[in-house]
Amino acid sequence: MAKDDGSTPSSIGEAEIVVRAFDSEAGQFRRRHHTVKVTNFTTVLDSLISIKEKEDPSLSVRYSCRMGICGSCAMVVNGKPRLACEAMVSKVGRAGPITVEPMRGHPILRGLVTDFDEFFDKHRSVKPWVMRNNPQERFNTAKEFKQTDEERDTFLPFAECIKCGLCVDACPVSNTNKEFLGPQALAQGYRYYADSKDQGKGRRLELLDTMDATWGCEFAGACSEVCPKGVDPALAIQMLKVETAKHRLLGGSKEK
């Protein structure tokens, strides 16, 4: 018999999945236990799709790429915000049943699906684009704006955000203050502030210089811990604090 090195699917039996989903018609959560067949490659998302196809067609699950790129399948697995397509049953289910529920930091629509309207409103509020003094340069410019490797590396670590919302769900401030802009939006605010092509730096800092934005962060670090792409929102927000303090000391923006 060939040795199993984990590179090919092999049956590891069954797993118990406990789904705590929101019944929008009843206006309350319902809890159902399911037993699914799994291999060493089965993800939590695979299991949920199987449950929907074979046992509970009423279960609502949002997903798309199934490979950790789109961020659509964000949910809470065993108490931790995760992408269901990256949570391997063989790992998260070692200690017993796997409990799955919708994210808690976003309004719930139905099943395991949450509403992202407010999330994207906050994202848009930080003006997530390169500001230029000549607005026409956003869409039509006659020259290339070059950057050195060092200039690119300043903002690139914060440009990998896939907008899954996990950082917001993990953030204790976002979960207690709905006016707080949240780690995703603030990190993207810093991403564009740090871009050497951006000419609206002072305006950005002043836009975010409030207790519901930059100064609302308590640096718990949970946002960075759950990010599936290694973006460090907590670091980005601390950098915003430093730059905002320096901006204040220099007398504020002279930009129009």
VEXBARO-782221 format. One line per 10 residues: number of its first residue (from 1); for each residue x, y, z of N, C-alpha, C, CB. Coordinates in steps of 0.001 Angstrom, whole numbers. Atoms other than C-alpha are relative to their C-alpha. Glycine has a CB too. Layout:
% VEXBARO-782221
NUM = X/Y/Z/X/Y/Z/X/Y/Z/X/Y/Z; ...
This chain:
% VEXBARO-782221
1 = 847/-1197/0/0/0/0/881/1244/0/-957/7/1229; -788/-1228/85/1346/3421/-962/-182/821/1273/-407/830/-1244; 42/-818/-1202/2171/5696/1922/-802/1269/-261/1422/347/472; 824/-1201/138/-350/8503/2456/790/1200/511/-1349/-148/774; -760/-1178/-408/1630/11740/2466/-880/1233/126/1114/268/-987; 917/-1120/-155/-1477/13914/2655/-244/776/-1274/513/918/1031; 127/-735/1259/-1226/15011/-989/-1216/-431/-805/1248/-183/-834; 1197/476/686/-4261/12984/-2096/-1112/-217/1020/291/-1309/-783; 1109/171/-943/-7739/12777/-556/-50/-1416/556/-1326/336/-674; 191/1304/-622/-8218/9957/1906/-1085/142/1054/1331/-542/622
11 = 1124/-85/-918/-11287/9190/3998/482/-9/1443/-976/-1148/-241; -297/4/-1428/-11034/10076/7669/-1293/-210/779/695/1322/430; 1242/346/-675/-14613/9107/8403/-1047/1089/-42/281/-344/1406; 1090/-951/-82/-17331/11444/9612/324/1116/982/-1285/-703/403; -172/-1131/-904/-17517/14805/11311/-1374/545/366/887/1110/-644; 1262/-597/-444/-20266/16429/13350/79/1511/-176/-307/-368/1487; 68/-1438/245/-21196/19928/12178/-1260/531/658/14/324/-1530; 1135/-635/-662/-23439/22044/14397/-193/1376/-640/227/115/1560; 267/-1255/714/-25013/24858/12367/-988/835/801/-549/-274/-1432; 882/-956/-693/-26426/27806/14295/-328/1104/-1004/682/596/1321
21 = 375/-905/1082/-28262/29673/11547/-1203/839/400/-301/-785/-1282; 1104/-903/-320/-30698/32575/11608/-1190/-280/-903/439/1466/-134; 1246/230/731/-34254/31766/10594/-697/1349/-134/-924/-1060/731; 529/-1348/195/-35398/35060/9076/-1523/49/118/426/530/-1357; 1466/23/-88/-39053/33989/8965/-460/-66/1456/-567/-1198/-787; 350/121/-1421/-39167/33018/12628/615/1112/835/448/-1350/539; -664/-1079/-719/-36861/35868/13611/865/-470/1145/-1007/948/516; -838/537/-1063/-34623/33654/15715/997/-1013/-576/-870/-656/1097; -992/977/419/-31646/31328/15529/-540/-1415/195/1311/191/782; 298/1412/-183/-32050/27613/15043/1316/-780/-37/-993/-514/-1094
31 = -1232/790/-143/-29457/25003/15905/-276/-1425/-480/509/1/1491; 191/1339/539/-29150/21791/13889/1324/-747/-53/-631/65/-1393; -1181/860/15/-26704/18899/14138/5/-837/-1284/32/-919/1259; -138/776/1231/-25397/17212/11008/1251/-874/94/71/936/-1246; -1168/866/113/-23034/14322/10359/353/-119/-1473/-262/-1407/634; -412/13/1410/-21038/14547/7127/1241/-875/-178/281/1442/-504; -1197/773/339/-18511/12296/5445/1086/975/-447/-300/-1064/-1121; -1094/-921/298/-15109/13959/5160/1278/-760/-354/253/929/1193; -1348/495/262/-11600/13397/3829/978/972/645/273/-149/-1544; -994/-907/-565/-8354/15022/4876/30/1343/-717/1370/-637/-54
41 = 40/-1247/748/-9047/17729/2252/-1325/749/151/258/-279/-1451; 1315/-622/-127/-12642/18563/3265/71/1275/835/-994/-982/623; 58/-1258/-744/-13201/22161/4319/-1368/152/650/297/1203/-927; 1291/-282/-618/-15965/23549/6489/-1003/432/-1065/140/1089/1087; 901/-409/1075/-17408/25160/3367/-492/-1202/-796/698/992/-929; 415/1228/688/-17429/21794/1588/-1114/-698/777/1203/-954/-183; 986/671/-845/-19358/20361/4517/-1334/729/-24/511/-105/1434; 1235/-779/19/-21892/23197/4500/-728/-153/-1334/298/1477/270; 609/200/1318/-22468/22806/763/-657/-1376/-60/1058/146/-1128; 555/1347/-36/-23000/19085/1294/-1288/-43/825/1029/-983/571
51 = 1191/-51/-848/-25482/19788/4103/-1159/658/-749/298/766/1310; 1046/-697/754/-27390/22220/1902/-548/-883/-1125/547/1317/-581; 423/830/1135/-27480/19776/-1027/-744/-1258/432/1204/-390/-828; 523/1316/-369/-28373/16623/920/-940/-16/1202/1131/-904/275; 778/70/-1233/-29966/17532/4236/-902/1207/262/923/-164/1144; 763/-1199/-366/-31119/21122/4619/68/1039/-1120/534/604/1322; -19/-943/1125/-31900/23017/1376/-336/1431/402/-967/-454/-1058; 347/-1353/-451/-33120/25995/3430/1211/768/527/-1065/-72/1082; -1194/-644/-543/-29606/26712/4705/579/1001/-1001/1059/-1055/372; -567/-1040/861/-28273/29982/3285/1472/197/318/-766/1328/166
61 = -1453/-154/-142/-24507/30201/2716/506/837/-1164/726/-1391/47; -583/-805/1072/-22594/32836/766/1412/-512/-289/23/1517/384; -1349/405/390/-19535/31668/-1176/166/238/-1493/271/-1495/359; -254/-188/1427/-17868/32071/-4552/1226/-793/-436/188/1490/-323; -1212/584/593/-14229/31223/-5313/398/-1335/616/1145/963/139; -346/1216/-746/-13788/28459/-2680/1513/-209/132/-618/-1208/-679; -1457/142/-108/-10042/29186/-2563/660/1198/684/602/-190/-1379; -603/-1032/-828/-9494/32065/-135/322/1287/-703/1210/-512/593; -292/-1217/758/-9573/34883/-2675/-1120/1031/120/230/-341/-1466; 1113/-958/54/-13053/36417/-2707/-446/487/1376/-1174/-625/-707
71 = 411/-392/-1342/-13725/36503/1050/-1481/-163/287/375/1401/229; 1457/82/-151/-17410/35658/560/-457/-911/1140/-607/-480/-1283; 464/1021/-949/-17570/32682/2949/450/270/1429/493/-1361/-429; -389/-337/-1368/-16549/34560/6104/-1119/-339/969/365/1487/110; 967/370/-1034/-18294/33184/9193/765/-337/1275/-892/-1209/-457; -643/357/-1269/-17588/32119/12762/29/-1520/124/-749/642/1217; -190/1444/-115/-16177/28598/13105/667/-296/1339/855/-556/-1187; -497/307/-1358/-15680/27243/16628/389/1277/751/1217/-955/-74; -188/-1231/-759/-15965/30750/18013/975/996/-589/442/-334/1340; -983/-899/595/-13380/32329/15690/-412/399/-1418/1385/-660/-15
81 = 299/-419/1372/-14029/34442/12571/1018/-588/-977/-12/1542/-105; -877/645/972/-12625/32520/9583/-670/-8/-1367/351/-1441/444; 548/342/1300/-13039/31847/5898/-305/-1489/33/988/369/-1171; 386/1412/-70/-14973/28581/5726/750/-847/-1014/-1494/-146/-220; -709/765/1024/-13090/27584/2567/1444/-290/385/-33/743/-1315; -1369/245/-450/-9780/27712/4457/47/-791/1302/731/1315/177; 58/751/-1261/-10940/25971/7632/-130/-1487/-313/-1192/483/892; 7/1435/278/-10016/22294/7266/-685/-755/1137/1440/-523/-203; 719/774/-1005/-12370/19917/9056/960/-845/829/-1048/-893/-665; -950/869/-709/-9443/17658/9952/777/749/1083/978/-621/-991
91 = -735/-790/-999/-7883/20531/11936/-934/624/1026/813/1096/-686; 872/-693/-951/-10739/22531/13433/-928/-954/737/-820/1049/-719; 893/956/-636/-12694/19377/14306/688/-1037/861/-785/-686/-1027; -746/996/-780/-10005/17558/16232/-544/-181/1408/1452/391/77; 425/62/-1404/-11460/18415/19636/-1474/-331/164/290/1309/679; 1421/322/-112/-15053/17494/18821/-815/646/-1101/-530/434/1346; 879/-570/1019/-18047/18898/16943/461/1392/-444/-1428/73/527; -330/-1318/546/-17531/21940/14695/-1269/844/11/596/-109/-1452; 1145/-898/-60/-19892/24805/15458/191/1137/-996/-192/552/1431; -61/-1042/1028/-20656/27211/12610/-1163/960/213/-40/-616/-1440
101 = 1041/-1014/-160/-22573/30480/12925/368/1245/-798/-203/353/1494; -314/-1206/767/-22839/33821/11112/858/964/793/-1274/692/-438; -801/-1009/-678/-20497/36702/11888/-889/863/889/754/873/-1020; 783/-730/-1000/-21618/38743/14888/107/1515/-175/456/-388/1399; -220/-1439/132/-20282/42157/13857/-685/627/-1194/1447/273/-85; 727/-501/1164/-22556/42536/10825/-1475/-372/141/596/-575/-1326; 1428/374/-45/-26365/42601/10495/-220/-1322/-729/-886/1114/-632; 233/1320/581/-27675/39114/9732/-1218/39/-915/-190/-1059/1107; 1108/76/943/-29852/38525/6682/-798/-1278/209/514/75/-1438; 635/1296/-223/-30638/34821/6897/1066/-1084/-12/-1087/-285/-1074
111 = -942/1108/-52/-28911/31538/7608/1342/422/551/178/-596/-1366; -1360/-401/-377/-25164/32183/7721/443/1241/-760/985/-1143/-256; -313/-1130/873/-25357/35235/5465/-220/1320/723/-851/-52/-1272; 88/-1306/-649/-24671/38749/6784/-52/1124/-1032/1189/206/943; 181/-1174/856/-25392/42200/5346/1271/850/15/-1224/839/464; -1237/-760/103/-22358/44135/4069/-205/1433/-472/936/-696/-926; 237/-1370/467/-24037/47426/3089/752/1021/853/-1501/313/16; -674/-936/-902/-22728/49265/6152/1518/-135/-113/-448/-237/1453; -1432/261/150/-19316/47651/5743/558/762/-1199/262/-1512/-158; -497/-670/1201/-18935/48993/2199/-228/1507/44/-666/-582/-1231
121 = 173/-1444/-194/-20363/52387/3158/1202/576/744/-1308/297/777; -1157/-469/-771/-17563/52732/5702/1272/-72/-840/167/-832/1288; -1161/116/885/-15010/51487/3174/57/1185/-969/-49/-1333/-785; 33/-1112/953/-16111/54123/635/255/1341/675/-1340/36/-715; -132/-1281/-691/-16068/56846/3289/1449/452/157/-643/-88/1355; -1412/-392/-146/-12236/56759/3499/614/398/-1333/808/-1142/617; -458/-363/1351/-12005/57588/-230/1133/-942/-448/483/1488/-34; -1026/1001/328/-10183/54366/-1219/467/66/-1447/-526/-1379/285; -597/-184/1318/-8511/55733/-4316/1111/1035/141/-1072/446/-1066; -1099/-962/-20/-5446/57794/-5126/-546/1395/-297/1102/-391/-1027
131 = 436/-1376/206/-6254/61486/-4706/1069/758/-773/-296/696/1350; -906/-858/757/-4708/63845/-7238/-558/1419/10/186/-522/-1464; 445/-1393/33/-4820/67639/-7257/-783/300/-1269/1195/942/109; 746/-99/1242/-6000/67345/-10851/-895/-1237/-98/960/120/-1243; 891/1178/-14/-9097/65067/-10672/4/-785/-1299/-1406/429/300; 13/696/1279/-8800/64233/-14373/1076/-1085/-71/190/993/-1133; -1073/995/17/-5637/62282/-13611/-466/-1357/517/1175/486/828; 530/1288/-459/-7776/59594/-11976/-375/-887/-1181/-1221/212/907; 530/771/1117/-9120/58555/-15358/758/204/-1309/-1434/349/-206; -653/-317/1267/-7025/60196/-18048/1254/827/268/-968/761/-946
141 = -1248/-712/-240/-3384/61105/-17664/984/-268/-1127/607/-408/1348; -932/108/1125/-641/61715/-20172/1338/-593/416/220/1363/-626; -1294/512/-437/2172/60316/-18025/-160/-1139/988/826/1110/620; -26/1113/-946/3099/57345/-15915/560/493/1328/845/-1187/-551; -476/-388/-1322/3501/57839/-12173/860/-1136/550/-1195/324/964; -931/1059/-383/6585/55849/-11246/220/-19/1508/1336/178/-724; -306/184/-1405/7425/54456/-7840/1249/-856/143/-1187/-639/739; -1149/854/-309/10582/53028/-6351/-516/-1234/750/1084/776/853; 375/1184/-767/10530/49601/-4725/-322/371/1445/1123/-1047/-41; 216/-414/-1385/10757/51316/-1342/-1351/697/159/1131/928/462
151 = 1293/-692/-58/7762/53557/-2079/-1152/-993/-123/-95/1060/-1113; 1051/1017/175/5722/50583/-3249/-156/-847/1250/315/-900/-1202; 41/883/-1170/6643/48477/-225/-610/676/1225/1398/-480/333; 601/-723/-1119/5332/51211/2100/-1481/-297/134/210/1490/-165; 1441/224/-70/1708/50565/1175/-432/-1410/-416/-697/1002/-862; 395/1299/543/1754/47142/-497/-490/-1002/1046/1149/-591/-735; 485/967/-989/1388/45104/2734/-1460/206/404/861/67/1224; 1376/-300/-387/-1963/46824/3300/-949/-29/-1194/-67/1356/677; 805/-5/1220/-3203/46438/-275/-609/-1365/-318/844/457/-1163; 467/1362/282/-4039/42717/-28/-1397/-287/557/978/-1000/569
161 = 1321/183/-609/-7410/43251/1686/-1002/-539/-1013/-509/1323/585; 1009/581/889/-10154/41067/160/-1423/342/474/180/-1531/-78; 1298/-506/-481/-12972/42789/2120/-914/-1127/475/-699/794/-1104; 788/1117/-529/-14112/39619/3864/-771/388/1252/905/-1181/304; 683/-463/-1198/-15120/41530/7010/384/-700/1280/-1431/-138/-188; -385/732/-1200/-13412/39156/9428/610/920/1054/981/-1103/-354; -656/-894/-954/-11356/41942/10994/-1027/821/777/981/933/-727; 1062/-763/-656/-14495/43962/11746/-733/-880/1004/-989/568/-1041; 704/921/-888/-16166/40919/13266/803/-287/1259/-308/-1299/-725; -863/311/-1143/-13183/40270/15536/258/1206/884/1315/-556/-483
171 = -349/-1242/-713/-12815/43911/16613/-962/278/1147/3/1188/-969; 894/-275/-1125/-14199/44549/20135/-616/1389/-51/744/-164/1293; 555/-1354/97/-14668/48246/19368/-1145/38/-1010/1098/1011/-400; 1064/53/1008/-16681/47588/16201/-1254/-672/543/486/-739/-1243; 1139/735/-544/-18887/45229/18191/-710/724/1136/452/-1339/480; 639/-756/-1083/-19650/47803/20887/-327/1428/-412/897/16/1226; 261/-1357/494/-19637/51065/18900/-240/-67/-1502/1189/965/332; 344/148/1413/-21477/50883/15589/428/1208/-833/-1494/-217/-146; -470/-1177/733/-20235/54372/14681/1496/-97/-335/-272/1268/817; -1438/162/253/-16607/53203/14755/215/-445/-1438/630/-1023/987
181 = -216/270/1420/-15230/53122/11230/463/-1427/-249/1015/969/-564; -409/1400/111/-13602/49745/11793/1384/-186/-590/-986/-744/-830; -1385/247/428/-10207/48184/11092/178/-103/-1510/499/-1258/632; -159/139/1454/-10863/47398/7417/88/1362/-667/-1166/-803/-598; 26/-1320/626/-11754/50946/6421/1219/826/395/-1279/742/380; -1145/-788/-463/-9018/52512/8552/1296/-495/-632/107/-55/1529; -1212/542/632/-6360/50165/7177/96/432/-1452/19/-1531/90; -20/-453/1387/-7390/51102/3648/228/1503/-97/-1301/-372/-694; -326/-1422/-47/-7287/54758/4604/1501/208/73/-681/667/1193; -1465/-124/-89/-3659/54276/5592/672/-499/-1273/535/-781/1214
191 = -591/522/1231/-2942/52211/2473/124/1101/-1062/-844/-1168/-543; -53/-1058/1016/-3801/55199/262/781/1210/495/-1415/425/-401; -840/-1067/-549/-2196/57725/2613/1471/-293/-268/-245/163/1516; -1405/383/145/1072/55789/2356/445/-103/-1449/244/-1310/686; -331/109/1419/927/55648/-1450/643/1303/-471/-1267/-325/-845; -728/-1200/423/3494/58069/-2883/-716/768/-1108/1384/-380/-468; 738/-675/1072/1123/58874/-5766/-1125/877/542/-571/-1027/-967; 1136/-711/-577/-1494/60265/-3397/381/1429/371/-524/-742/1233; -250/-1403/-313/-1716/64056/-3081/-1009/562/1003/-29/823/-1270; 1010/-459/-961/-4483/64203/-484/302/-422/1419/-1353/-516/-387
201 = -387/571/-1286/-2520/63131/2563/-580/762/1189/1499/-33/110; 546/-792/-1101/-3529/66002/4841/-1498/-152/123/344/1454/-180; 1453/164/-11/-7168/65690/3848/-398/-1365/550/-565/182/-1408; 297/1346/-506/-7099/61958/4570/122/-35/1523/948/-1047/-639; -221/32/-1442/-5658/62419/8049/-1088/754/740/1360/582/342; 1020/-798/-662/-8166/65130/8916/-1368/-675/-77/-65/1393/-619; 1246/746/147/-11043/63006/7612/-132/-1075/1072/-78/-632/-1385; 7/1124/-937/-10060/60189/9977/376/405/1423/946/-1068/-482; -454/-492/-1301/-9026/62364/12942/-1186/192/955/770/1327/-168; 1138/-46/-915/-12009/61496/15162/50/-1210/936/-1344/34/-787
211 = 58/1113/-943/-12845/59223/18089/-737/-1208/-579/-672/445/1286; 663/1123/651/-14986/57087/15789/813/-546/-1166/-1372/416/-481; -885/481/1064/-12085/56600/13400/1357/-339/612/150/1067/-1141; -1356/331/-435/-8326/56663/14080/126/-168/1513/951/1065/-463; -220/4/-1448/-8552/57417/17806/-943/-940/744/-156/1398/543; 894/943/-657/-11285/54885/18500/619/-1371/199/-1259/-135/-789; -649/1307/-96/-8943/51921/18081/677/-168/1355/1025/-177/-1130; -601/294/-1303/-7911/50326/21395/1156/-985/-118/-1052/-553/951; -1161/845/276/-5180/48187/19779/-102/-1375/646/1254/684/473; 158/1373/-497/-6610/44821/20783/782/-980/-867/-1490/-397/35
221 = -771/845/908/-4949/43301/17723/-756/-1188/-568/1197/-495/697; 776/1148/489/-7748/40793/17064/-213/72/-1505/-1353/-71/710; 212/-169/1445/-8259/42241/13575/1141/-610/-799/-146/1486/-352; -1170/523/706/-4739/41354/12501/124/-1511/167/1269/685/502; -109/1435/-266/-4934/37910/14084/-869/-825/-941/-383/-294/1438; 924/796/810/-7914/36806/11983/121/263/-1499/-1409/270/437; -85/-325/1425/-6933/38392/8644/571/-1170/-795/862/1254/-214; -481/1163/752/-6617/35554/6106/1102/338/-1002/-1150/-642/-728; -1000/-416/968/-4262/37592/3912/1230/628/640/-606/963/-964; -1174/-538/-675/-1819/38765/6533/98/1509/-29/1218/-569/-603
231 = 16/-1463/-94/-2829/42412/6212/10/344/1482/-1260/632/-737; -85/-301/-1430/-2046/44034/9560/-768/1286/296/1485/131/455; 768/-1227/-242/-4922/46472/10219/400/716/1278/-1465/-319/53; -375/-625/-1267/-3815/47061/13799/1236/886/-176/264/-1076/1072; -1200/-786/271/-398/48245/12601/-348/1237/-827/1054/-856/-732; 375/-1126/852/-1955/50441/9909/-655/1113/815/-946/-465/-1111; 687/-1006/-810/-4146/52185/12487/976/706/926/-1128/-642/814; -1005/-651/-848/-1195/52802/14805/854/975/-817/902/-1057/678; -734/-911/876/668/54328/11862/-826/1249/-300/384/-709/-1308; 882/-1155/190/-2361/56548/11224/61/930/1213/-1452/-464/-245
241 = -81/-812/-1220/-2183/57709/14840/1284/832/15/-64/-901/1255; -1282/-707/27/1487/58617/14474/-37/1132/-1014/1148/-969/-329; 23/-1012/1055/956/60466/11198/-980/1122/324/-364/-639/-1338; 969/-1031/-369/-2113/62279/12538/565/921/1072/-1302/-640/491; -620/-816/-1046/-235/63446/15627/1053/931/-599/635/-897/1083; -1001/-831/663/2631/64714/13458/-667/1104/-811/895/-857/-904; 735/-970/812/138/66437/11168/-546/1128/865/-1146/-687/-755; 510/-1023/-919/-1433/68232/14128/1115/929/458/-668/-655/1215; -1127/-797/-488/1955/69377/15419/514/979/-1066/1135/-923/451; -455/-859/1092/2770/70813/12013/-1055/1004/-417/399/-836/-1188
251 = 998/-1043/263/-377/72908/12042/-1093/-374/-963/666/1186/-510; 1086/412/879/-2675/70865/9862/294/158/-1466/-1209/758/323; -169/33/1452/-3208/70707/6140/-125/1373/-616/-1011/-928/-625; 118/-1191/826/-2633/73525/3711/-562/-354/-1371/1357/691/-143; 559/448/1276/-4162/71447/944/-1423/516/-139/32/-1546/-111; 1369/-418/269/-7385/72547/-678/-897/-1222/-13/-98/769/-1339
